[in-house]
Amino acid sequence: MSRRSSFRCSKFRHVFGKPATKGRSYDGVPITRGVHDNHYCSVNPRFMAVVTESTGGGSFLVLPIHHTGRVDPQHPRVCGHSGQVLDIKWKPFDDYCIASCSEDCTVKIWDIPVCGVQQDLTRARKTLIGHSRRVGLIEWHPTAENLLLSSAYDYKVRSLIGHALIRFPVRVVLMPVHRRYPSETLLLSVSFNSNGSRLAVTSKDKRVRVLDPRTGKVLQVSSPKSHRASKVLYLGGMKLLLSTGSSPWHHRHIVLWDPVRHTLVHH
């Protein structure tokens, strides 16, 4: 009796990309190995930021986009956190402003000089506090300026604006998830749609949830039976969701969702 293999061969197994030359790439960047599955790189039209390996605190490197080639090992860094940096995001309204979160339970807002970082930057414009454990994810709101979302290992999600902590809207957002899944509210990824009217999240229960960030209502929840999602992303103005994860048989999946029609487009 013949058995059908449980492993499916990819039709792209013989397709290889062509790497850029050293003169057109960033060579010698000491990329961190401690951000787990979070983002360690963020790019805007002017700068590229990369979380780097460091001792005695966390730091990240900010390079102008045109600064390609070999990077000086002693290049100045942004190094104001007392713990490992876990996520960094450029502000969508200001190419010279970047947010970072860390194991030191804080979120910091930094102003990057127009000419780039010429010396170690240790003083942040603002330090935002409110979490009791390490902060793993941050995300700027795409249309509301100065509104920042943070998620930490204390199973709390908070909205930060300026130097103040907004508590009431955050409780509204988290209450439906926390009440039904009290031990599975650790978020793995968050993503706003293009106008900020919807928020997609994935958590440890491997489900994709779509929420209304204004009311906190959970609008849609995916089933983990066919797709166990780890990361989710809104695809710009296409009104589609892209999620990565695995099947119940541990096959790697990339899935497109149509949240309007409540259907799976392709996987």
Backbone bond lengths (Angstrom), bond angles and torsions (degrees), N, CA, C in turn:
res aa  C-N    CA-C-N  psi(-1)  N-CA   C-N-CA  omega(-1)  CA-C   N-CA-C  phi
1 M - - - 1.467 - - 1.528 108.66 -
2 S 1.292 114.67 127.37 1.465 119.18 -179.74 1.520 110.03 -83.45
3 R 1.303 115.35 144.57 1.452 121.32 178.21 1.514 109.95 -111.05
4 R 1.281 114.41 137.61 1.465 119.91 177.78 1.518 109.35 -83.82
5 S 1.302 116.05 129.56 1.460 119.92 -177.74 1.520 110.68 -65.68
6 S 1.336 115.10 140.42 1.473 120.27 178.70 1.519 111.72 -81.72
7 F 1.340 117.59 -5.13 1.464 121.93 -179.56 1.521 109.59 -105.09
8 R 1.314 115.87 127.73 1.456 121.38 -178.39 1.519 109.36 -101.46
9 C 1.310 116.65 126.55 1.461 120.94 -179.46 1.526 110.00 -72.83
10 S 1.300 115.62 138.84 1.460 120.51 179.30 1.522 109.58 -84.03
11 K 1.331 115.72 139.12 1.459 119.48 177.24 1.527 111.37 -75.06
12 F 1.334 117.30 -7.74 1.453 120.99 178.82 1.534 111.81 -102.78
13 R 1.314 118.36 15.73 1.458 120.43 -174.03 1.527 112.55 -68.37
14 H 1.348 117.94 -19.63 1.463 120.44 179.56 1.534 112.01 -107.47
15 V 1.321 116.75 15.20 1.462 121.13 178.77 1.521 108.11 -99.89
16 F 1.325 115.80 126.30 1.455 121.31 -177.96 1.521 109.75 -127.00
17 G 1.338 115.77 139.05 1.454 120.07 175.75 1.520 111.60 -81.88
18 K 1.305 116.07 160.36 1.454 121.46 178.97 1.525 108.85 -104.17
19 P 1.324 118.50 113.43 1.467 120.26 -178.54 1.522 111.52 -69.65
20 A 1.319 115.44 151.90 1.459 120.58 177.76 1.528 110.25 -70.99
21 T 1.303 115.92 156.13 1.465 120.18 177.32 1.521 109.43 -70.03
22 K 1.332 116.54 162.78 1.461 120.32 -177.74 1.520 111.82 -63.14
23 G 1.323 116.25 -29.06 1.453 119.04 179.70 1.515 113.35 -71.70
24 R 1.328 117.58 -19.70 1.463 121.82 -179.40 1.526 112.00 -113.11
25 S 1.314 117.53 13.39 1.462 122.14 178.18 1.525 109.15 -126.11
26 Y 1.313 116.00 177.01 1.464 121.90 179.97 1.526 107.09 -104.80
27 D 1.315 115.87 105.82 1.460 121.56 -172.86 1.527 110.00 -104.28
28 G 1.328 115.42 140.25 1.452 120.13 175.82 1.515 115.29 85.28
29 V 1.325 118.00 16.96 1.468 120.65 178.95 1.529 108.67 -81.11
30 P 1.334 118.75 121.67 1.480 121.03 -179.71 1.528 111.50 -77.76
31 I 1.315 117.12 77.54 1.464 122.31 -176.09 1.522 110.26 -65.01
32 T 1.316 115.90 138.32 1.457 121.09 -178.06 1.519 111.81 -67.60
33 R 1.315 114.75 154.63 1.463 121.29 173.92 1.529 111.03 -116.47
34 G 1.339 116.45 14.90 1.456 119.58 -173.82 1.510 115.69 -117.87
35 V 1.343 119.40 17.88 1.472 120.26 179.85 1.522 112.28 -97.07
36 H 1.326 117.28 5.00 1.465 121.58 178.47 1.533 109.56 59.37
37 D 1.329 117.97 -122.84 1.461 121.11 -178.31 1.520 112.48 -101.53
38 N 1.310 117.94 13.73 1.457 120.97 -178.40 1.527 111.03 -84.93
39 H 1.325 115.15 177.38 1.450 119.93 178.41 1.522 109.46 -79.60
40 Y 1.318 116.56 132.96 1.462 119.79 174.13 1.528 111.29 -113.80
41 C 1.334 116.59 7.45 1.455 120.49 -178.67 1.521 108.96 -143.83
42 S 1.338 116.10 141.57 1.459 121.75 177.27 1.521 108.10 -144.74
43 V 1.335 115.70 139.51 1.466 120.78 -173.15 1.522 109.50 -132.71
44 N 1.319 116.29 141.60 1.460 121.95 169.60 1.530 107.84 -131.54
45 P 1.322 120.50 -177.99 1.474 120.18 -176.15 1.526 115.18 -63.05
46 R 1.332 118.86 -13.20 1.460 120.56 -176.69 1.523 113.83 -115.34
47 F 1.326 118.30 -34.86 1.453 120.98 -172.45 1.525 111.58 -132.91
48 M 1.328 113.72 158.94 1.458 122.26 169.18 1.520 107.38 -122.39
49 A 1.324 116.96 132.20 1.460 122.47 179.29 1.522 108.99 -117.89
50 V 1.332 116.48 135.25 1.465 122.44 -178.25 1.522 108.56 -134.74
51 V 1.338 116.72 130.21 1.462 120.85 174.43 1.525 108.17 -72.09
52 T 1.330 116.80 132.75 1.458 121.56 -173.76 1.520 111.26 -118.08
53 E 1.337 114.32 162.84 1.454 120.40 174.04 1.525 108.85 -71.19
54 S 1.327 116.25 138.52 1.458 120.26 179.34 1.517 109.09 -156.21
55 T 1.305 115.84 162.17 1.453 121.95 177.06 1.522 109.15 -119.51
56 G 1.323 116.35 145.33 1.452 119.90 179.13 1.513 114.07 74.29
57 G 1.330 117.58 31.43 1.461 121.30 -178.55 1.508 111.08 135.81
58 G 1.334 116.29 -179.24 1.454 120.69 -179.37 1.512 111.59 -110.08
59 S 1.329 116.22 152.32 1.462 120.51 179.77 1.513 109.24 -152.15
60 F 1.329 115.13 162.45 1.456 120.47 172.10 1.523 109.22 -144.37
61 L 1.311 114.18 157.50 1.455 123.09 -174.93 1.520 109.40 -102.86
62 V 1.327 117.32 135.83 1.457 122.60 176.47 1.523 108.04 -119.66
63 L 1.330 116.12 118.78 1.464 122.15 -177.83 1.523 109.80 -121.82
64 P 1.326 118.49 139.85 1.465 119.69 170.44 1.530 110.33 -61.17
65 I 1.309 115.99 148.11 1.464 120.48 -177.43 1.527 111.67 -56.56
66 H 1.331 117.49 -37.21 1.459 120.46 -176.65 1.529 112.47 -81.38
67 H 1.324 118.42 -4.02 1.458 122.43 -177.27 1.533 109.37 -82.25
68 T 1.312 117.43 71.74 1.461 121.95 -179.90 1.516 109.97 -96.29
69 G 1.325 114.73 170.84 1.454 119.88 -178.53 1.521 111.20 99.85
70 R 1.331 114.86 -158.02 1.454 121.32 -177.69 1.523 110.85 -73.60
71 V 1.341 116.15 128.53 1.454 121.58 179.84 1.521 109.11 -94.72
72 D 1.319 116.29 131.21 1.457 121.49 179.15 1.528 110.05 -61.82
73 P 1.343 118.75 126.94 1.472 119.83 178.96 1.528 113.23 -58.61
74 Q 1.334 117.44 -24.69 1.460 121.77 179.95 1.531 112.07 -97.90
75 H 1.319 117.20 19.57 1.460 120.03 -179.80 1.529 110.14 -59.77
76 P 1.332 118.93 136.38 1.475 121.20 179.72 1.530 111.70 -56.82
77 R 1.328 114.98 147.33 1.454 120.97 -176.50 1.525 110.77 -130.67
78 V 1.319 114.52 166.78 1.461 121.65 171.54 1.523 106.03 -92.60
79 C 1.317 117.61 111.92 1.465 120.32 -167.86 1.528 112.20 -139.06
80 G 1.321 117.51 55.23 1.455 120.83 -178.90 1.513 115.00 -98.73
81 H 1.334 118.33 -8.19 1.467 120.68 -179.43 1.530 110.05 -83.11
82 S 1.322 115.98 146.91 1.465 121.13 176.65 1.522 112.07 -90.86
83 G 1.334 117.56 -6.43 1.457 122.78 177.31 1.513 110.84 -129.52
84 Q 1.323 116.23 173.21 1.454 121.92 -179.63 1.520 111.54 -58.80
85 V 1.336 117.37 132.20 1.463 122.01 175.62 1.529 108.44 -74.93
86 L 1.333 116.84 132.14 1.459 121.96 -175.33 1.522 113.88 -110.70
87 D 1.328 118.58 -23.47 1.466 120.39 -179.88 1.521 109.12 -158.27
88 I 1.325 115.87 147.51 1.467 122.21 177.93 1.518 108.43 -139.40
89 K 1.342 116.14 142.04 1.462 120.63 179.52 1.525 109.87 -146.12
90 W 1.349 116.61 131.65 1.457 121.66 174.73 1.521 109.91 -76.03
91 K 1.307 115.60 144.16 1.453 121.25 178.12 1.525 109.40 -73.19
92 P 1.330 119.35 130.23 1.468 120.47 -176.85 1.525 113.89 -69.32
93 F 1.334 118.50 -18.25 1.460 121.70 -177.98 1.525 112.99 -97.99
94 D 1.327 117.81 -6.71 1.461 121.57 -174.76 1.520 108.77 -149.54
95 D 1.325 116.85 113.93 1.461 120.80 -178.47 1.520 113.09 -71.70
96 Y 1.312 117.97 -7.52 1.464 121.18 -178.14 1.528 111.79 -111.12
97 C 1.304 117.28 16.56 1.462 121.80 -179.87 1.529 108.90 -126.16
98 I 1.329 116.45 132.29 1.459 121.48 -179.11 1.520 109.23 -137.74
99 A 1.328 116.12 144.93 1.467 122.39 177.40 1.518 108.81 -110.01
100 S 1.325 115.89 147.62 1.456 121.88 177.74 1.518 109.35 -139.40
101 C 1.325 116.34 150.39 1.460 121.32 175.72 1.519 108.52 -129.47
102 S 1.333 115.57 159.91 1.457 118.38 -166.65 1.517 111.80 -150.29
103 E 1.329 114.08 172.32 1.456 121.54 174.31 1.525 112.20 -71.22
104 D 1.321 117.18 -10.86 1.467 119.54 178.17 1.531 112.45 -82.56
105 C 1.333 117.50 12.22 1.476 124.76 173.87 1.526 112.93 72.10
106 T 1.321 118.55 18.16 1.459 120.68 -178.76 1.522 111.00 -123.32
107 V 1.329 114.00 160.76 1.460 122.99 169.94 1.523 106.74 -119.53
108 K 1.318 116.86 131.55 1.468 121.09 -177.60 1.529 110.10 -120.33
109 I 1.328 114.94 143.64 1.462 122.94 176.68 1.519 107.27 -110.08
110 W 1.338 116.53 127.66 1.465 122.25 -174.44 1.525 110.57 -119.06
111 D 1.318 115.09 143.75 1.463 122.30 171.45 1.522 108.36 -103.40
112 I 1.321 116.54 120.32 1.459 121.97 179.88 1.522 108.52 -95.09
113 P 1.342 118.07 129.14 1.472 119.93 179.16 1.530 111.87 -59.93
114 V 1.315 115.76 154.56 1.467 121.22 -179.17 1.526 110.86 -59.42
115 C 1.317 117.03 -37.04 1.469 121.26 -178.69 1.523 112.50 -85.87
116 G 1.327 117.98 4.75 1.454 121.10 -178.07 1.520 111.86 93.95
117 V 1.306 115.55 179.28 1.465 121.27 -179.15 1.530 108.53 -82.86
118 Q 1.333 116.71 108.44 1.458 122.37 -178.58 1.526 112.28 -95.46
119 Q 1.319 117.79 -18.81 1.458 123.09 175.30 1.520 108.43 -147.42
120 D 1.337 116.90 160.96 1.459 120.25 -177.03 1.520 110.82 -53.03
121 L 1.337 114.85 128.60 1.461 121.36 -179.40 1.527 108.19 -100.81
122 T 1.334 116.54 113.01 1.465 121.49 -175.23 1.527 113.30 -115.51
123 R 1.314 117.44 -13.06 1.461 120.58 -176.58 1.526 109.40 -109.19
124 A 1.333 115.81 116.42 1.462 121.04 179.85 1.522 110.28 -84.63
125 R 1.335 115.72 154.96 1.457 119.30 174.96 1.522 110.59 -63.62
126 K 1.356 116.15 -43.61 1.447 120.98 179.47 1.518 109.24 -145.38
127 T 1.308 115.55 145.34 1.457 123.16 172.52 1.515 107.92 -116.46
128 L 1.318 116.63 119.78 1.462 122.72 -175.64 1.523 108.98 -103.87
129 I 1.326 116.09 125.87 1.457 121.22 -178.08 1.521 109.08 -120.03
130 G 1.327 116.06 163.04 1.458 120.73 -179.90 1.513 112.57 155.09
131 H 1.326 117.72 -14.27 1.460 121.58 178.00 1.526 110.25 -100.72
132 S 1.329 115.91 150.52 1.454 121.16 179.56 1.521 113.12 -101.23
133 R 1.341 116.66 -9.94 1.471 120.70 176.25 1.523 108.14 -133.80
134 R 1.321 116.14 176.42 1.467 120.68 -172.60 1.525 111.77 -57.54
135 V 1.310 115.28 143.20 1.459 122.64 -178.76 1.528 107.85 -95.61
136 G 1.321 116.61 121.17 1.456 120.37 -173.48 1.513 115.64 -101.85
137 L 1.348 118.04 -26.46 1.457 121.23 -175.25 1.517 110.50 -136.65
138 I 1.329 116.19 141.81 1.458 122.23 170.52 1.522 108.25 -136.82
139 E 1.334 115.65 152.07 1.467 121.07 -179.74 1.513 108.94 -155.07
140 W 1.345 116.26 126.28 1.466 121.07 175.47 1.522 110.06 -77.53
141 H 1.324 115.60 145.56 1.461 119.98 172.79 1.529 108.34 -72.96
142 P 1.338 118.73 135.56 1.477 120.27 -173.61 1.522 115.12 -72.80
143 T 1.333 118.89 -21.76 1.465 120.18 -176.03 1.519 113.74 -123.41
144 A 1.316 119.28 -22.46 1.468 122.30 179.42 1.524 108.43 -96.42
145 E 1.313 117.06 110.72 1.457 120.73 -176.30 1.521 110.58 -67.14
146 N 1.340 114.90 142.59 1.469 124.18 177.38 1.525 113.87 70.01
147 L 1.320 118.22 13.55 1.463 120.84 177.44 1.529 108.68 -103.83
148 L 1.326 115.12 121.51 1.465 121.60 -173.73 1.522 109.41 -128.13
149 L 1.334 116.67 134.43 1.454 122.15 177.61 1.523 108.88 -102.50
150 S 1.323 116.52 137.96 1.460 120.98 177.22 1.520 109.87 -132.53
151 S 1.337 115.60 144.56 1.457 122.28 178.32 1.521 108.44 -130.07
152 A 1.347 116.23 135.53 1.457 120.41 -174.13 1.524 110.88 -130.35
153 Y 1.326 114.77 174.53 1.453 121.93 -179.49 1.525 112.20 -81.64
154 D 1.322 118.22 6.88 1.468 121.48 170.09 1.524 110.82 -90.90
155 Y 1.361 116.66 13.13 1.462 124.01 178.40 1.521 111.81 62.35
156 K 1.321 116.35 35.09 1.457 120.83 178.74 1.524 109.46 -128.62
157 V 1.322 115.25 144.74 1.457 122.41 173.27 1.517 107.04 -118.12
158 R 1.315 116.46 131.74 1.460 119.75 -176.96 1.525 109.77 -129.25
159 S 1.325 114.85 147.37 1.455 122.08 173.24 1.515 108.16 -101.19
160 L 1.321 116.70 127.74 1.452 122.31 -177.32 1.507 108.99 -116.20
161 I 1.321 116.49 134.49 1.457 120.42 178.81 1.521 107.87 -137.46
162 G 1.325 114.96 124.35 1.454 119.81 -178.29 1.512 110.36 58.56
163 H 1.343 117.01 -126.58 1.450 121.15 178.17 1.516 112.25 -103.16
164 A 1.357 117.28 0.40 1.458 120.12 -175.67 1.521 110.68 -104.88
165 L 1.302 115.51 154.47 1.457 122.40 179.00 1.521 109.30 -105.05
166 I 1.334 116.82 118.98 1.459 121.10 179.69 1.528 107.55 -87.81
167 R 1.322 117.69 117.49 1.453 120.31 -174.19 1.525 112.79 -97.35
168 F 1.322 118.17 -42.49 1.467 120.04 -173.33 1.529 113.26 -61.63
169 P 1.343 120.50 -50.18 1.466 118.33 -179.75 1.514 112.35 -61.20
170 V 1.344 117.72 -30.35 1.454 119.98 -178.85 1.519 111.14 -69.29
171 R 1.314 118.03 -41.61 1.458 120.24 177.05 1.531 110.83 -60.41
172 V 1.321 116.11 -38.62 1.468 120.07 179.79 1.520 110.33 -64.09
173 V 1.326 117.26 -40.42 1.464 120.90 -178.90 1.517 111.13 -67.86
174 L 1.334 116.41 -42.92 1.458 118.32 -172.48 1.527 113.92 -84.37
175 M 1.324 118.59 -22.15 1.451 120.34 -170.80 1.531 113.47 -57.29
176 P 1.354 120.85 -45.02 1.465 118.99 -179.78 1.521 112.75 -62.30
177 V 1.329 118.08 -38.25 1.459 120.91 -179.41 1.522 110.19 -73.10
178 H 1.327 116.72 -44.53 1.463 120.51 -175.44 1.522 111.88 -67.40
179 R 1.315 117.33 -35.10 1.449 120.06 -177.06 1.526 111.10 -70.13
180 R 1.322 117.43 -36.13 1.464 119.83 -175.58 1.514 112.19 -92.69
181 Y 1.308 118.06 -28.24 1.455 121.58 -177.49 1.531 109.32 -132.19
182 P 1.350 117.63 69.75 1.459 119.76 -173.50 1.514 114.35 -65.06
183 S 1.336 118.61 -24.70 1.458 119.70 -177.85 1.518 112.30 -104.63
184 E 1.329 117.99 6.40 1.458 119.91 -174.81 1.523 112.15 -130.43
185 T 1.320 116.62 29.94 1.450 119.61 -176.14 1.521 112.71 -94.17
186 L 1.326 118.27 7.21 1.454 120.05 175.91 1.523 108.61 -71.08
187 L 1.327 117.07 113.38 1.454 121.09 -175.46 1.518 110.83 -79.51
188 L 1.330 115.30 140.44 1.459 121.99 177.25 1.521 112.00 -98.75
189 S 1.336 117.10 -27.01 1.470 120.66 176.88 1.520 109.08 -162.09
190 V 1.321 115.51 154.76 1.467 122.25 176.76 1.520 108.35 -138.18
191 S 1.338 116.62 148.95 1.455 120.16 179.50 1.518 109.54 -156.43
192 F 1.337 116.44 128.39 1.457 122.07 173.11 1.527 109.29 -87.40
193 N 1.343 116.26 152.29 1.462 118.62 169.88 1.528 109.17 -77.52
194 S 1.321 117.32 -179.20 1.467 120.67 -169.91 1.519 113.92 -63.92
195 N 1.339 118.36 -29.85 1.463 120.08 -179.88 1.524 113.32 -106.98
196 G 1.322 117.15 5.21 1.453 120.88 176.01 1.510 115.66 76.49
197 S 1.332 118.52 11.03 1.460 121.07 -178.52 1.519 113.00 -85.29
198 R 1.324 117.81 -12.14 1.457 122.16 178.99 1.528 109.04 -134.89
199 L 1.325 114.53 147.98 1.459 121.79 178.43 1.524 108.21 -129.07
200 A 1.326 116.28 122.59 1.461 121.68 177.46 1.525 108.69 -104.64
201 V 1.331 116.27 136.06 1.460 121.15 -179.07 1.522 108.85 -137.04
202 T 1.330 115.39 153.94 1.458 122.51 167.86 1.521 107.39 -124.26
203 S 1.323 115.99 148.75 1.456 120.72 -177.43 1.525 109.67 -134.80
204 K 1.327 115.63 -174.14 1.460 120.22 -174.61 1.518 113.16 -67.39
205 D 1.330 118.04 -15.89 1.460 119.28 177.35 1.528 112.25 -83.74
206 K 1.353 116.82 5.50 1.469 123.11 173.88 1.520 113.59 66.72
207 R 1.313 117.69 27.09 1.456 122.31 176.53 1.521 110.41 -107.58
208 V 1.334 115.63 152.74 1.459 122.10 171.03 1.516 107.72 -99.70
209 R 1.320 116.46 128.07 1.459 121.22 177.51 1.516 109.42 -120.33
210 V 1.305 116.11 138.30 1.461 122.99 174.38 1.514 107.46 -111.75
211 L 1.338 116.77 123.93 1.453 121.97 -176.59 1.517 110.52 -121.06
212 D 1.310 114.79 156.70 1.450 121.87 168.22 1.530 106.50 -91.88
213 P 1.339 118.64 110.60 1.473 119.70 -174.65 1.526 113.57 -68.08
214 R 1.328 118.43 -16.13 1.464 120.35 179.65 1.525 112.03 -80.36
215 T 1.330 116.39 -40.62 1.461 120.33 -177.57 1.522 113.28 -103.51
216 G 1.320 116.52 -19.15 1.459 119.80 -177.59 1.511 114.05 83.70
217 K 1.321 118.86 4.65 1.454 121.68 -177.29 1.529 110.63 -76.03
218 V 1.342 116.24 133.53 1.462 121.64 174.78 1.518 107.77 -80.82
219 L 1.327 116.43 115.01 1.463 121.09 -174.76 1.524 112.44 -88.37
220 Q 1.323 116.35 -36.62 1.462 120.53 -177.70 1.520 109.91 -146.78
221 V 1.329 114.84 146.89 1.461 121.69 176.68 1.518 107.59 -137.27
222 S 1.325 116.93 127.54 1.459 120.55 179.48 1.521 110.48 -82.51
223 S 1.318 115.49 163.52 1.463 121.49 177.86 1.522 109.42 -98.57
224 P 1.338 118.34 134.45 1.470 120.21 178.79 1.525 113.53 -80.55
225 K 1.344 118.02 3.50 1.459 119.78 -177.08 1.522 112.19 -68.70
226 S 1.330 117.42 -37.06 1.462 120.26 -178.30 1.522 112.61 -103.43
227 H 1.336 116.92 -24.89 1.469 120.37 -177.84 1.525 109.17 -149.06
228 R 1.320 115.79 121.50 1.462 121.81 178.16 1.535 107.50 -101.04
229 A 1.314 115.77 100.11 1.461 121.22 -170.01 1.525 111.56 -82.42
230 S 1.333 114.91 140.95 1.463 121.58 174.94 1.523 111.29 -111.15
231 K 1.343 116.46 -41.61 1.458 121.47 -179.04 1.522 109.10 -130.23
232 V 1.332 115.62 150.26 1.454 120.33 178.73 1.517 109.10 -140.72
233 L 1.347 115.29 148.46 1.463 120.70 -177.40 1.519 109.30 -149.97
234 Y 1.349 115.98 134.15 1.465 120.76 171.34 1.525 108.29 -79.03
235 L 1.333 116.58 135.00 1.456 121.88 -177.54 1.526 110.76 -93.94
236 G 1.302 116.08 76.27 1.456 121.97 172.85 1.519 113.22 49.69
237 G 1.356 115.41 -129.65 1.457 120.63 -178.84 1.503 114.50 -88.95
238 M 1.335 118.48 11.09 1.466 121.47 -178.13 1.522 112.83 -81.73
239 K 1.344 117.42 -11.46 1.461 122.75 -179.16 1.517 111.85 59.30
240 L 1.331 116.09 31.47 1.457 122.16 177.07 1.519 109.49 -119.65
241 L 1.333 115.21 155.38 1.448 122.00 175.73 1.519 109.21 -110.11
242 L 1.324 116.47 137.35 1.460 122.20 173.99 1.518 107.76 -114.12
243 S 1.320 116.60 125.63 1.458 120.04 178.54 1.521 109.83 -128.35
244 T 1.309 115.25 148.24 1.464 122.13 175.99 1.517 108.35 -117.68
245 G 1.313 115.31 149.57 1.455 119.64 -179.06 1.512 110.41 173.24
246 S 1.317 116.16 -140.84 1.458 120.56 -177.13 1.519 109.59 -146.82
247 S 1.318 114.74 163.62 1.462 121.88 175.87 1.526 108.81 -88.83
248 P 1.332 118.01 171.48 1.469 119.36 175.70 1.521 113.54 -59.79
249 W 1.333 116.66 -18.48 1.463 120.97 177.99 1.526 111.73 -98.97
250 H 1.341 115.20 14.44 1.470 122.61 175.47 1.527 112.87 66.52
251 H 1.330 116.74 27.86 1.457 120.50 169.31 1.529 108.44 -84.12
252 R 1.292 117.10 139.39 1.452 120.25 179.45 1.525 110.86 -68.96
253 H 1.323 116.41 137.48 1.456 122.23 -175.95 1.519 110.51 -127.94
254 I 1.321 115.55 140.26 1.459 123.34 163.78 1.521 106.06 -123.75
255 V 1.324 116.97 118.66 1.464 121.46 -169.16 1.521 110.11 -122.88
256 L 1.342 115.55 138.53 1.456 122.61 172.19 1.519 109.04 -104.01
257 W 1.340 116.31 130.97 1.455 121.74 -179.96 1.523 109.66 -117.82
258 D 1.314 115.17 146.82 1.458 121.32 171.75 1.524 107.35 -110.63
259 P 1.341 118.53 97.20 1.468 119.94 -176.48 1.528 113.55 -68.83
260 V 1.338 117.89 -17.72 1.465 120.13 179.47 1.521 110.41 -74.60
261 R 1.330 115.31 -44.38 1.461 119.99 -179.02 1.518 113.20 -93.02
262 H 1.327 117.29 -0.78 1.462 122.57 179.64 1.529 110.40 59.01
263 T 1.328 116.97 40.23 1.463 120.18 -177.78 1.514 110.53 -130.22
264 L 1.330 114.27 158.46 1.455 122.78 173.33 1.515 107.75 -91.19
265 V 1.334 117.07 124.70 1.460 120.72 -175.50 1.519 110.99 -82.78
266 H 1.330 117.32 -50.44 1.470 119.83 -175.15 1.517 108.71 -163.15
267 H 1.323 115.12 149.85 1.464 119.66 172.61 1.519 109.27 -147.94
